[in-house]
């Protein structure tokens, strides 16, 4: 366990200047955990319940579905489950990570991170959970392995990859929350 805590502390303090650029409107960088680990699943999990008392379950569902269609380049591929009755949307998405820049300023591709985004809705509130991060390889490779610096396959670049995952996830969370509270623009009819 101590082997796991040291890299987390080093990464979290080293990443504070980097992650403070992309804060969500409701939290500060000091309040944002670095790659939070769920106690039950032991997976990196970003989870938040947001209260919007004036909105009904179906309105929140429709708004989140619209966000998915606008945020992801290929929403048809990303959407895996849509159930308005139950109040649930499940997305399986991905994004690219990069290696650190070389002396010439070039940052080569480091691969693709896949993850699951789940929305759940009730009248007056919604919950989103971002988890099941894995590095696209020939077989399933959970990114939680990147924390184990004692592993023979450990690579120091993993710390940089975790920072990118954290930044991407907080940016996406901020986008979700900003979109969900935005009011519809009223269209004036010109007769």
C-alpha positions in Angstrom: 0.0 0.0 0.0 2.9 2.4 0.8 4.3 1.8 -2.7 1.0 3.0 -4.1 0.7 6.1 -1.9 4.1 7.6 -2.7 3.5 7.9 -6.5 0.0 9.3 -5.9 1.4 12.1 -3.6 4.2 12.9 -6.0 1.9 13.0 -8.9 -0.8 15.1 -7.2 1.7 17.8 -6.0 3.5 17.8 -9.4 0.3 18.1 -11.3 -1.4 21.0 -9.3 0.0 23.7 -11.6 -1.1 21.7 -14.7 -4.6 20.8 -13.6 -5.5 24.2 -12.1 -5.9 25.5 -15.7 -9.0 23.4 -16.3 -11.1 23.8 -13.2 -14.8 23.0 -13.0 -16.8 26.1 -12.1 -17.8 24.6 -8.7 -14.4 23.3 -7.4 -10.9 24.6 -6.9 -7.8 22.7 -7.6 -7.3 22.0 -3.9 -10.7 20.3 -3.7 -10.2 18.2 -6.8 -8.7 14.8 -6.0 -6.0 13.5 -8.4 -7.3 10.3 -10.1 -9.7 9.4 -7.3 -9.9 5.7 -6.4 -13.2 4.1 -5.5 -12.9 2.2 -2.3 -15.1 -0.6 -3.4 -14.0 -1.2 -7.0 -10.4 0.0 -6.6 -10.8 1.8 -9.9 -10.2 5.4 -10.8 -13.7 6.8 -10.6 -15.0 10.4 -11.0 -18.5 10.5 -9.6 -20.7 13.5 -8.9 -24.4 14.1 -8.1 -25.7 17.5 -9.2 -28.9 19.0 -8.0 -31.1 20.9 -10.4 -34.4 21.1 -8.5 -36.4 22.9 -11.2 -35.8 20.1 -13.8 -37.7 16.9 -14.3 -36.0 13.5 -14.9 -36.9 13.4 -18.6 -35.6 17.0 -19.1 -32.3 16.1 -17.6 -32.1 12.9 -19.7 -32.8 14.9 -22.9 -30.3 17.5 -22.0 -27.6 15.0 -21.3 -28.3 13.1 -24.5 -27.9 16.4 -26.4 -24.6 17.0 -24.6 -23.3 13.6 -25.7 -24.3 14.3 -29.3 -22.5 17.6 -29.2 -19.4 16.6 -27.2 -18.3 13.4 -28.9 -17.3 13.3 -32.6 -19.1 10.0 -33.2 -22.0 9.8 -30.7 -23.5 6.8 -32.5 -20.4 4.8 -31.7 -20.1 6.2 -28.2 -23.7 5.6 -27.0 -24.2 2.1 -25.7 -27.4 2.4 -23.6 -30.2 4.9 -23.7 -33.2 4.3 -21.4 -35.4 7.3 -20.7 -37.8 5.3 -18.6 -35.1 4.1 -16.2 -33.2 7.4 -16.5 -29.9 6.1 -17.7 -27.4 6.7 -20.4 -24.1 4.7 -20.8 -21.3 5.8 -23.1 -18.1 4.0 -24.0 -15.7 6.6 -25.3 -12.0 7.2 -25.9 -9.3 9.9 -26.2 -5.7 10.1 -27.2 -2.8 10.7 -24.8 0.7 12.0 -25.8 4.2 11.4 -24.7 6.1 14.4 -23.3 7.6 16.7 -25.9 11.1 16.0 -27.2 13.9 18.6 -27.6 12.3 19.8 -30.8 8.9 20.2 -29.2 7.2 17.2 -30.8 4.9 15.1 -28.6 4.3 11.7 -30.1 1.2 9.6 -29.6 1.2 7.4 -26.5 -2.0 5.6 -27.4 -5.7 5.7 -26.6 -7.6 5.7 -23.3 -11.0 4.1 -23.3 -13.5 4.8 -20.5 -17.2 4.5 -19.5 -19.4 7.5 -18.8 -22.7 6.8 -17.1 -25.5 9.2 -16.5 -28.4 8.5 -14.1 -31.4 10.8 -13.6 -34.1 11.5 -11.1 -36.4 14.4 -10.7 -34.3 17.4 -9.6 -30.9 15.8 -9.9 -28.5 13.8 -12.0 -25.4 11.7 -11.4 -22.5 11.1 -13.8 -19.8 8.5 -13.2 -16.6 8.3 -15.3 -14.7 5.1 -14.7 -13.3 1.9 -16.2 -10.3 3.6 -17.8 -8.1 1.3 -19.8 -5.2 1.8 -22.1 -6.1 0.3 -25.5 -3.7 -2.7 -25.9 -4.1 -6.2 -27.3 -5.6 -7.2 -24.0 -7.5 -5.2 -21.4 -5.0 -3.0 -19.6 -6.5 -1.0 -16.7 -4.6 2.3 -16.1 -4.6 1.7 -12.4 -1.5 -0.4 -13.1 0.3 2.9 -13.8 0.4 3.6 -10.1 2.6 0.6 -9.3 6.1 1.9 -9.5 7.6 -1.4 -8.2 6.3 -3.3 -11.2 9.1 -4.5 -13.6 7.0 -3.0 -16.5 6.7 0.4 -14.8 7.6 3.3 -17.1 8.1 6.9 -15.7 5.9 8.2 -18.5 2.9 6.7 -16.8 2.9 9.7 -14.4 2.5 12.1 -17.4 -0.3 9.9 -18.8 -2.2 10.0 -15.5 -2.0 13.8 -15.5 -3.6 13.8 -19.0 -6.4 11.4 -17.9 -7.1 13.6 -14.9 -7.1 16.8 -17.0 -9.3 15.4 -19.7 -11.8 14.0 -17.1 -12.1 17.3 -15.2 -12.5 19.2 -18.5 -15.3 16.8 -19.6 -16.9 17.1 -16.1 -16.9 20.9 -16.4 -18.4 20.7 -19.8 -21.2 18.4 -18.6 -22.1 20.7 -15.6 -21.9 23.9 -17.6 -24.2 22.5 -20.3 -26.7 21.0 -17.9 -27.3 24.3 -16.1 -27.5 26.4 -19.3 -30.9 27.7 -20.1 -32.5 27.3 -23.5 -32.5 30.4 -25.6 -36.0 31.5 -26.2 -36.7 31.8 -29.9 -38.7 34.8 -30.9 -41.2 34.2 -33.7 -41.2 36.8 -36.4 -44.6 36.8 -38.0 
